[in-house]
Amino acid sequence: MASDDHGIELRYLDNRPLLREVPENPATDHGQHQQEARRSSREPPVSPPLSETFNGPNQLHALLFWQNLRWLGTAVLVVFLFATILLFLAAGSSIALLNLAYTTQDGVNWNGTYTRNGTVNATDLGCYFPHRRQEPGCPSDPVPRQATANLYGQMRVASDCGDYTDISEVQNSRKYDNYYCRRTPGSQEFAFRFYEYNPDDQQRTYPFFTNRIVTASAGKCIIYPSVTQSPGIDLDGNPAAINFTFTNGSFTDSISIPKANDGLSGTTYIYRGMKTPGDANSPLVVCGPRCLWMWVHKAQGPNDNSTFYQCPITVSEVSNAPYDRQKINDVIARTAAASIALHGGWTGTSQEQIFTSFNFNAAGTDWDVHDSEDPSTIGAHIAEFSIASLSTMASKNPSVQNQSYHVPHLGTSMKIEWQYTIGLFVFIVGLHAVVALAAVWAVKDVVIGDG
């Protein structure tokens, strides 16, 4: 603002005159005054110079300080917003570029199966359940149970078994073998490892290999090389059997085998018990709580002599089985041990059933033995059939659900929780709106200088 003796003159910041106030003077040019008024009405009003607004330098300095501080805050906010946008872009780009940094690899063995805690399907080992039986529960009649035990052993005839020398090799095996074989002379043993499945794995594609194992073994068989035969009577009292008398010099005994269960050079497996294998108590049949004496007759032929064998067969307890339904009781163990000879039938009367059983295998078939075989090898046939029967039972029996720390993961798929997705979308949009409004508010008072 400038003044002189004639009046006061107001100017813009760029020194253009805003309004000149002069005392009344008749000599003043009236036209020039009107022209100045019209030009001033066309100019936009501006704030007066700061030096004319404040009465002292302190107020002016304070205004400049707060105005600079406001400009600084606005600049910081703008930088923050741009940095946040760049951070979001960098994060999104990094996630997209992760595909260039790694790839997935298919599993190469069962160790690649991921597991978690939860519920699994395990085999119910409480009974030899007939596979096509419709009634629930274990059949009370022993006939279908025994017939099923023999059938399940026959079903594994064509299966390969994994070799092992120590049971730890079975526990650490990376192969899905139906069962495992140790054919070392004098210590033949056969093992089966149980599997568990995710309840949703209807096709049983992803098993978990447990450490629950059952074994069947054969002790040294006793051989009876001296055999004579004569006409015999079968268990029904009919003259349709052959009576064989055999001895090894210290023990002599005789067995009548139905003619239908004997043949040239063939092999007949015999369960001699009058009662079922689970109820047997004769010393000619029982050799322990889970052990049976099984008898074998190798029939005479062009290259074979008639010979009898007596072999002890033992089925072990299931190791590491915390639940009752994962255990094999003594009745099932003995049934498995005798399964190679069982056919499910009985003779006698309904009040006094006789379960002595014969199973004939023609010469050259899988379970036929040869006269030159070592007696322990002959017992190994019976033990292998026992574990084959149990392994099929494990795959055919119904399942029970147990708690486990090893539930196999199945394939994963995307599941969208739409309530959370919509809420997250609304949150992100709202947050961006708030940030945008904050940015607008921060820059709304910025003065852009004229000129």
Helices and strands as residue ranges (DSSP letters): E 2-4, E 7-11, E 17-21, H 30-42, H 50-53, H 57-97, G 98-100, G 110-112, E 115-123, H 142-155, E 162-163, H 167-171, E 180-182, E 189-196, E 208-218, E 222-224, E 226-232, E 241-247, E 252-258, G 259-261, E 267-271, E 286-288, E 291-298, E 307-315, G 324-326, H 330-337, E 347-348, E 353-354, E 357-361, H 375-396, E 399-408, H 418-443
